[in-house]
Amino acid sequence: MPEHTDESLIQEYRKGDKESLEKLYEKYQLPLFNYIARIVTDQVLAEDILQEVFEKVIKNAASFSPAGEGSFAAWLYRITINLCRDKQSSKWQTSVKLDSSVERATDNIPNSNNSKMEAVEKAMVKLSPEQKEVVLLRVYGQMSFKEIAGVLDCPLNTVLGRMHYAIKNLKQNMGM
């Protein structure tokens, strides 16, 4: 039996198949939670936002259209970003604890593993909110830059520029 795409699963859910939504939840629960937790830096709030994201998916499943929204993942992250922004409407205060995929980028820092991660966390805090969004969507959302541009509703070159400056600033903030 062929593997279902996200879009086919949401279609099946709209037809009444509750298991399709469960499959989508299982697929996206951990990456979304990791993304949200890095933005809001409060585990309880992150859990609440994750629940709200899927409540919105349930409420708005009938209006999802790949032609209008892009991929299901892009739509899902757009909902997530908007909820995070709503919850952190004043100023985002992000303390990022990055996973091993980002840790590899810090392998040449001559410190212990914990010190490396602390250096990355401190450097991430100094990034602009726009740069953090791009880095986190790339790392936790595992999105292409084109997908990130769609989610953030900005030109691809803007996303690439934000990533370029994020990497440059991370290196500078880490003394590299």
C-alpha positions in Angstrom: 0.0 0.0 0.0 1.5 3.4 -1.0 2.4 5.9 1.7 -0.1 8.7 2.1 0.9 12.3 1.5 0.0 14.9 4.0 -2.4 16.4 1.6 -4.2 13.0 1.0 -4.4 12.5 4.8 -6.1 15.9 5.3 -8.4 15.0 2.4 -9.3 11.7 4.1 -9.8 13.6 7.4 -12.3 15.9 5.7 -14.2 12.9 4.6 -14.5 11.7 8.2 -11.4 9.5 8.7 -10.2 10.5 12.2 -7.1 8.2 11.9 -5.8 10.4 9.1 -5.6 13.4 11.5 -3.9 11.2 14.1 -1.3 10.2 11.6 -0.6 13.9 10.8 -0.5 14.7 14.5 2.0 11.9 15.1 4.2 13.0 12.3 4.3 16.7 13.2 3.9 16.7 17.0 7.6 16.5 18.0 9.0 18.9 15.3 6.3 21.4 16.0 6.8 21.2 19.7 10.6 21.6 19.4 10.0 24.7 17.1 7.5 26.2 19.5 9.5 25.6 22.6 12.5 27.4 21.1 10.3 30.4 20.3 8.4 30.8 23.5 10.9 29.2 25.9 8.2 27.9 28.2 7.3 24.2 28.0 3.8 24.6 29.3 3.0 27.4 27.0 4.6 25.4 24.1 2.3 22.5 24.9 -0.7 24.9 24.9 0.3 26.4 21.6 0.8 22.9 20.1 -2.7 22.0 21.1 -4.1 25.3 19.7 -2.3 24.6 16.4 -4.2 21.3 16.0 -7.4 22.8 17.1 -7.0 25.3 14.3 -6.2 22.5 11.9 -9.4 20.7 12.9 -11.5 23.9 12.7 -10.0 25.0 9.3 -9.4 21.6 7.6 -12.2 22.2 5.2 -10.7 25.4 3.9 -7.1 24.0 3.4 -6.2 24.0 -0.3 -2.7 23.0 -1.6 -3.3 25.3 -4.5 -3.8 28.3 -2.1 -1.8 27.3 0.9 1.1 25.3 -0.5 2.0 22.1 1.2 0.3 21.0 4.4 3.6 21.5 6.3 3.8 25.1 5.1 0.2 25.7 6.2 0.8 24.0 9.6 3.9 26.1 10.3 2.2 29.3 9.2 -0.5 28.6 11.8 2.2 27.8 14.4 4.2 31.0 13.6 1.1 33.1 13.9 0.1 31.6 17.2 3.6 32.0 18.6 3.6 35.6 17.5 0.2 36.2 19.1 1.5 34.7 22.4 4.7 36.7 22.2 3.3 39.9 20.7 5.5 42.3 22.6 9.0 41.1 22.1 10.2 37.6 21.5 12.6 36.3 24.1 14.1 33.2 22.7 16.6 30.9 24.4 17.4 28.2 21.9 18.6 24.7 22.8 19.6 23.4 19.5 19.7 19.7 18.6 22.6 17.7 17.1 22.0 18.9 13.6 23.1 22.4 14.6 25.6 21.1 17.1 27.6 19.7 14.1 28.2 23.3 12.9 30.0 24.0 16.2 32.3 21.0 16.2 35.4 23.2 15.8 34.8 25.1 19.1 37.5 23.8 21.4 35.3 23.2 24.5 33.3 20.4 26.0 29.9 19.5 24.4 27.9 21.4 27.1 30.0 24.5 26.6 29.5 24.3 22.8 25.7 24.2 23.2 25.8 27.0 25.8 27.7 29.1 23.3 25.2 28.3 20.6 22.3 29.2 22.9 23.9 32.5 23.9 24.6 33.3 20.3 21.0 32.5 19.2 19.6 34.9 21.8 21.4 37.7 20.1 19.8 37.0 16.6 16.9 39.1 15.4 13.5 37.5 15.5 13.5 37.2 11.7 16.8 35.4 11.7 15.7 33.0 14.5 12.6 32.1 12.5 14.5 31.2 9.5 17.1 29.1 11.4 14.4 27.3 13.4 12.2 26.6 10.4 15.3 25.2 8.6 16.5 23.1 11.6 13.2 22.0 13.2 10.8 22.3 10.3 13.4 20.7 8.0 12.1 23.1 5.3 13.7 24.2 2.1 14.4 27.9 1.8 11.6 28.1 -0.8 9.2 26.5 1.7 10.3 28.9 4.4 9.7 31.9 2.0 6.2 30.6 1.5 5.5 30.1 5.2 6.9 33.6 6.1 5.3 35.1 3.0 8.4 36.9 1.9 10.7 36.6 -1.1 13.2 33.8 -1.3 16.1 36.2 -1.4 15.0 37.7 1.8 15.0 34.3 3.5 18.4 33.5 2.1 19.7 36.9 3.3 18.3 36.3 6.8 20.0 32.9 6.9 23.3 34.3 5.6 23.3 37.0 8.3 22.1 34.5 11.0 25.1 32.3 10.3 27.4 35.3 10.1 26.1 36.6 13.4 26.2 33.2 15.1 29.8 32.9 14.2 30.6 36.4 15.3 28.7 35.9 18.6 30.5 32.7 19.2 33.9 34.3 18.6 34.6 32.3 15.4 
